[in-house]
Amino acid sequence: MTGPDTDGSVALTYLVDGEECLTAIGLALVCSVPVCDAERFMADHGRHAELPAAWRRRGRRRVSEAAAHTGDQSASSVVRYWADQLGIPTAITVVASASPLLDSGSGGDRD
């Protein structure tokens, strides 16, 4: 899935075997990196790779900030918070067997 949903929203998360996973857009929002960098990282390293140290630091900071505003540290809450801050319409959709590269696409749940 590579384009926005028909309503203009984008997927930020997807589910794989009940595990909430971030799409590349979701990862980019949480770690404050360009989507193309998140897509490349996910393509090169997969879903369970350790993020670069700078991404982890920014991600922890942004999770804390989002949780302070929402009271929730869940992945879906954090990415929705940051998407709302940037005016990005979001769609969180469950996909049974999804690719971590549901980068800017329709359908999907996140990490």
Contact map, one row per residue, 1 for C-alpha under 8 A:
111000000000000000000000000000000000000000000000000000000000000000000000000000000000000000000000000011111110000
111100000000000000000000000000000000000000000000000000000000000000000000000000000000000000000000000001111100000
111110000100000000000000000000000000000000000000000000000000000000000000000000000000000000000000000000011100000
011111111110000000000000000000000000000000000000000000000000000000000000000000000000000000000000000000011100000
001111111110000000000000000000000000000000000000000000000000000000000000000000000000000000100000000000001110000
000111111000000000000000000000000000000000000000000000000000000000000000000000000000000000000000000000000000000
000111111000000000000000000000000000000000000000000000000000000000000000000000000000000000000000000000000000000
000111111100000000000000000000000000000000000000000000000000000000000000000000000000000010000000000000000000000
000111111110000000000000000000000000000000000000000000000000000000000000000000000000000111100000000000000100000
001110011111000000000000000000000000000000000000000000000000000000000000000000000000000111100000000000011110000
000110001111110000000010110000000000000000000000000000000000000000000000000000000000000001111000000001111111100
000000000111110000000111111000000000000000000000000000000000000000000000000100110000000001110000000000110001110
000000000011111000011110010000000000000000000000000000000000000000000000001100000000000000011000000000000001111
000000000011111100011110000000000000000000000000000000000000000000000000000000000000000000011110010000000011111
000000000000111111111000000000000000000000000000000000000000000000000000000000000000000000000111110000000001111
000000000000011111111000000000000000000000000000000000000000000000000000000000000000000000000011110000000000000
000000000000001111100000000000000000000000000000000000000000000000000000000000000000000000000001100000000000000
000000000000001111110000000000000000000000000000000000000000000000000000000000000000000000000000000000000000000
000000000000001111111000000000000000000000000000000000000000000000000000000000000000000000000000000000000000001
000000000000111101111100000000000000000000000000000000000000000000000000001000000000000000000000000000000000111
000000000000111100111110000000000000000000000010000000000000000000000000001000000000000000000000000100000000111
000000000001110000011111111000000000000000000000000000000000000000000000001000000000000000000000000100000000111
000000000011110000001111111000000000000000000000000000000000000000000000000000000000000000000000000111110001111
000000000001000000000111111100000010011001000000000000000000000000000000000000000000000000000000000111110000000
000000000011000000000111111110000010010000000000000000000000000000000000000000000000000000000000000000110000000
000000000011100000000111111111000000000000000000000000000000000000000000000000100000000000000000000000100000010
000000000001000000000111111111111010010000000000000000000000000000000000000000000000000000000000000000000000000
000000000000000000000001111111111110110000000000000000000000000000000000000000000000000000000000000000000000000
000000000000000000000000111111111000000000000000000000000000000000000000000000100110000000000000000000000000000
000000000000000000000000011111110000000000000000000000000110011000000000000001100100000000000000000000000000000
000000000000000000000000001111111000000000000000000000110110010000000000000000000000000000000000000000000000000
000000000000000000000000001111111100000000000000000000100110000000000000000000000000000000000000000000000000000
000000000000000000000000001110111110110000000000000000100000000000000000000000000000000000000000000000000000000
000000000000000000000000000100011111110000000000000000000000000000000000000000000000000000000000000000000000000
000000000000000000000001101100001111111000000000000000000000000000000000000000000000000000000000000000100000000
000000000000000000000000000000000111111100000000000000000000000000000000000000000000000000000000000000000000000
000000000000000000000000000100001111111110000000000000000000000000000000000000000000000000000000000000000000000
000000000000000000000001101100001111111111000000000000000000000000000000000000000000000000000000000000000000000
000000000000000000000001000000000011111111100000000000000000000000000000000000000000000000000000000010100000000
000000000000000000000000000000000001111111110000000000000000000000000000000000000000000000000000000000000000000
000000000000000000000000000000000000111111111100000000000000000000000000000000000000000000000000000000000000000
000000000000000000000001000000000000011111111110000000000000000000000000000000000000000000000000000110000000000
000000000000000000000000000000000000001111111100000000000000000000000000000000000000000000000000000010000000000
000000000000000000000000000000000000000111111100000000000000000000000000000000000000000000000000000000000000000
000000000000000000000000000000000000000011111111100000000000000000000000000000000000000000000000000000000000000
000000000000000000000000000000000000000011111111100000000000000000000000000000000000000000000000000100000000000
000000000000000000001000000000000000000001001111100000000000000000000000000000000000000000000000000100000000000
000000000000000000000000000000000000000000001111110000000000000000000000000000000000000000000000000000000000000
000000000000000000000000000000000000000000001111111000000000000000000000000000000000000000000000000000000000000
000000000000000000000000000000000000000000000001111100000000000000000000000000000000000000000000000000000000000
000000000000000000000000000000000000000000000000111110110000000000000000000000000000000000000000000000000000000
000000000000000000000000000000000000000000000000011111110000000000000000000000000000000000000000000000000000000
000000000000000000000000000000000000000000000000001111111000000000000000000000000000000000000000000000000000000
000000000000000000000000000000000000000000000000000111111100000000000000000000000000000000000000000000000000000
000000000000000000000000000000111000000000000000001111111110000000000000000000000000000000000000000000000000000
000000000000000000000000000000100000000000000000001111111111000000000000000000000000000000000000000000000000000
000000000000000000000000000000000000000000000000000011111111100000000000000000000000000000000000000000000000000
000000000000000000000000000001110000000000000000000001111111110000000000000000000000000000000000000000000000000
000000000000000000000000000001110000000000000000000000111111111000000000000000000000000000000000000000000000000
000000000000000000000000000000000000000000000000000000011111111100000000000000000000000000000000000000000000000
000000000000000000000000000000000000000000000000000000001111111110000000000000000000000000000000000000000000000
000000000000000000000000000001100000000000000000000000000111111111000000000000000000000000000000000000000000000
000000000000000000000000000001000000000000000000000000000011111111100000100001000000000000000000000000000000000
000000000000000000000000000000000000000000000000000000000001111111110000100000000000000000000000000000000000000
000000000000000000000000000000000000000000000000000000000000111111111000000000000000000000000000000000000000000
000000000000000000000000000000000000000000000000000000000000011111111111100011001100000000000000000000000000000
000000000000000000000000000000000000000000000000000000000000001111111111100001000000000000000000000000000000000
000000000000000000000000000000000000000000000000000000000000000111111111000000000000000000000000000000000000000
000000000000000000000000000000000000000000000000000000000000000011111110000000000000000000000000000000000000000
000000000000000000000000000000000000000000000000000000000000000001111111000010001000000000000000000000000000000
000000000000000000000000000000000000000000000000000000000000000001111111100000000000000000000000000000000000000
000000000000000000000000000000000000000000000000000000000000000001110111110011000000000000000000000000000000000
000000000000000000000000000000000000000000000000000000000000001101100011111011000000000000000000000000000000000
000000000000000000000000000000000000000000000000000000000000000000000001111111000000000000000000000000000000000
000000000000100000011100000000000000000000000000000000000000000000000000111111100000000000000000000000000000011
000000000001100000000000000000000000000000000000000000000000000000000000011111110000000000010000000000000000110
000000000000000000000000000000000000000000000000000000000000000001000101111111111000000000000000000000000000000
000000000000000000000000000001000000000000000000000000000000001001100001111111111100000000000000000000000000000
000000000001000000000000010011000000000000000000000000000000000000000000001111111110000000000000000000000000000
000000000001000000000000000000000000000000000000000000000000000000000000000111111111000001000000000000000000000
000000000000000000000000000000000000000000000000000000000000000001000100000011111111100000000000000000000000000
000000000000000000000000000011000000000000000000000000000000000001000000000001111111110000000000000000000000000
000000000000000000000000000010000000000000000000000000000000000000000000000000111111111111000000000000000000000
000000000000000000000000000000000000000000000000000000000000000000000000000000011111111110000000000000000000000
000000000000000000000000000000000000000000000000000000000000000000000000000000001111111100000000000000000000000
000000000000000000000000000000000000000000000000000000000000000000000000000000000111111100000000000000000000000
000000000000000000000000000000000000000000000000000000000000000000000000000000000011111110000000000000000000000
000000001100000000000000000000000000000000000000000000000000000000000000000000000011111111000000000000000000000
000000011100000000000000000000000000000000000000000000000000000000000000000000000011001111100000000000000000000
000000001111000000000000000000000000000000000000000000000000000000000000000000010010000111110000000000000000000
000010001111000000000000000000000000000000000000000000000000000000000000000000000000000011111000000000000111000
000000000011110000000000000000000000000000000000000000000000000000000000000100000000000001111100000000000011110
000000000010110000000000000000000000000000000000000000000000000000000000000000000000000000111110000000000011100
000000000000011000000000000000000000000000000000000000000000000000000000000000000000000000011111000000000011100
000000000000011100000000000000000000000000000000000000000000000000000000000000000000000000001111110000000011100
000000000000001110000000000000000000000000000000000000000000000000000000000000000000000000000111110000000000000
000000000000001110000000000000000000000000000000000000000000000000000000000000000000000000000011111000000000000
000000000000011100000000000000000000000000000000000000000000000000000000000000000000000000000011111101000001000
000000000000000000000000000000000000000000000000000000000000000000000000000000000000000000000000111111000000000
000000000000000000001111000000000000000001000110000000000000000000000000000000000000000000000000011111100000000
100000000000000000000011000000000000001001100000000000000000000000000000000000000000000000000000001111100000000
110000000010000000000011000000000000000000000000000000000000000000000000000000000000000000000000011111111111000
110000000011000000000011110000000010001000000000000000000000000000000000000000000000000000000000000111111000000
111100000111000000000011100000000000000000000000000000000000000000000000000000000000000000000000000001111100000
111110000110000000000000000000000000000000000000000000000000000000000000000000000000000000000000000001111111000
111110001110000000000000000000000000000000000000000000000000000000000000000000000000000000100000000001011111000
100010000110010000000000000000000000000000000000000000000000000000000000000000000000000000111110000001001111100
000000000011111000000010000000000000000000000000000000000000000000000000000000000000000000111110010001001111110
000000000011111000011110000000000000000000000000000000000000000000000000000100000000000000011110000000000011111
000000000001111000011110010000000000000000000000000000000000000000000000001100000000000000010000000000000001111
000000000000111000111110000000000000000000000000000000000000000000000000001000000000000000000000000000000000111
